[in-house]
Amino acid sequence: MTVGTDISIGDVTEFYYTYSTSTHPPEFQRYRFYVREGEPTFYHEKREGNRWPLTEKDVTISGSRQLSGQEWAEFFATLKGGTVKNRVEHTECGDSGPWLFLYWKGDRSKCQEFTFANQGSRQAFEALCSRLKEK
């Protein structure tokens, strides 16, 4: 499936982007875009600890906020042209990510692993997350 062709902005229910930059001590940053009660929302968290796997108890920074229609559209624009394939679990391989999972109406949890169309789209997404996190 190609995001922006087969999946419309109204069909996206959740998008997770998780990236780890360290294995000892372990830490990772997670961004989540989702729709709650009809409102697009952004959530971020950073987990840090001295053991693996990190759990919710290891969240050191977190926050969420509702997105404007313009911010939601900007988020979706970074996904356009990306591809979605069958999800593969990465928890055992030690890969630092990023791990990207896109959920949409009617998915049934089969095709969720997302790849940006190009490096520019990924950089635009990461820049958007940084701006939203600072707000």
C-alpha positions in Angstrom: 0.0 0.0 0.0 1.2 3.5 -0.7 0.3 6.2 1.9 -1.4 9.1 0.3 -2.8 6.9 -2.4 -4.5 4.0 -0.6 -4.7 5.6 2.8 -6.2 9.0 3.3 -5.7 11.5 6.1 -9.1 10.6 7.5 -8.1 6.9 7.8 -5.0 7.4 9.9 -5.6 6.5 13.5 -2.1 6.2 14.9 1.5 6.6 13.9 4.4 5.6 16.1 8.0 6.6 15.5 10.6 5.2 17.9 14.3 5.8 17.7 17.1 4.6 20.0 20.5 6.3 20.0 22.1 4.3 22.8 22.3 0.7 24.0 24.3 1.3 27.2 22.7 2.8 29.1 19.6 2.2 27.1 17.4 5.1 26.0 14.9 5.9 23.3 12.6 8.6 22.1 9.0 7.9 20.9 6.7 10.1 19.0 3.0 9.2 18.5 0.4 10.9 16.3 -3.1 9.7 16.9 -6.8 10.7 16.9 -8.6 10.8 20.2 -12.3 11.6 20.3 -12.0 13.0 16.8 -9.1 15.3 17.7 -5.6 14.8 16.2 -3.1 14.6 19.1 0.7 14.5 19.4 2.5 12.7 22.2 6.2 12.3 22.9 8.2 10.5 25.5 11.8 9.7 26.3 12.8 6.6 28.2 16.1 6.2 30.0 17.4 3.5 32.4 20.1 1.0 33.2 18.4 -2.2 32.0 16.6 -3.5 29.0 13.8 -3.5 28.1 12.8 0.0 29.2 9.2 0.2 30.5 6.7 3.0 31.3 8.4 3.4 34.7 11.5 4.6 32.8 9.8 7.6 31.1 11.8 10.7 32.1 10.2 13.3 29.8 6.7 13.2 28.2 3.9 15.4 27.0 1.0 15.6 24.7 -1.1 18.3 23.0 -3.9 18.6 20.5 -2.9 19.5 16.9 -4.4 22.1 14.8 -5.8 21.1 11.4 -2.7 22.7 9.8 -0.3 20.7 12.0 -2.2 17.4 11.3 -2.0 18.2 7.5 1.7 18.9 7.8 2.2 15.6 9.6 0.3 13.7 6.9 2.2 15.5 4.2 5.5 14.0 5.5 3.9 10.5 5.1 2.9 11.0 1.4 4.6 8.7 -1.0 5.8 6.4 1.9 5.2 2.7 1.8 3.6 0.3 4.2 4.4 -3.4 4.4 3.8 -6.3 6.7 5.0 -5.6 10.2 8.1 -7.3 11.5 9.0 -7.4 15.2 12.4 -5.7 15.9 12.5 -6.1 19.7 15.0 -9.0 19.7 17.4 -7.9 17.0 18.9 -4.9 18.8 18.3 -2.6 15.8 18.4 1.0 16.9 15.5 1.9 14.6 13.9 4.0 13.7 10.8 1.8 14.1 7.8 3.2 12.4 4.3 1.8 12.6 1.2 3.3 11.0 -2.3 2.2 12.0 -5.4 3.0 10.0 -9.0 2.0 9.8 -9.5 -1.5 8.5 -5.8 -2.5 8.9 -6.4 -5.5 11.1 -2.8 -5.2 12.3 -1.3 -6.9 9.2 0.4 -4.1 7.3 1.8 -1.5 9.7 5.6 -1.1 9.1 6.1 2.3 7.4 9.0 3.6 5.3 9.3 7.3 4.4 9.4 8.1 0.6 12.8 9.6 1.0 15.3 11.1 3.4 13.8 14.6 2.9 10.4 13.4 4.1 11.9 11.8 7.1 13.9 15.0 8.0 10.7 17.0 7.6 8.9 14.6 9.9 11.7 14.8 12.5 11.7 18.6 12.3 8.0 18.7 12.8 8.3 16.5 15.9 11.0 18.8 17.4 8.8 21.8 16.9 5.8 20.2 18.4 7.8 18.8 21.4 9.1 22.3 22.2 5.5 23.8 22.2 
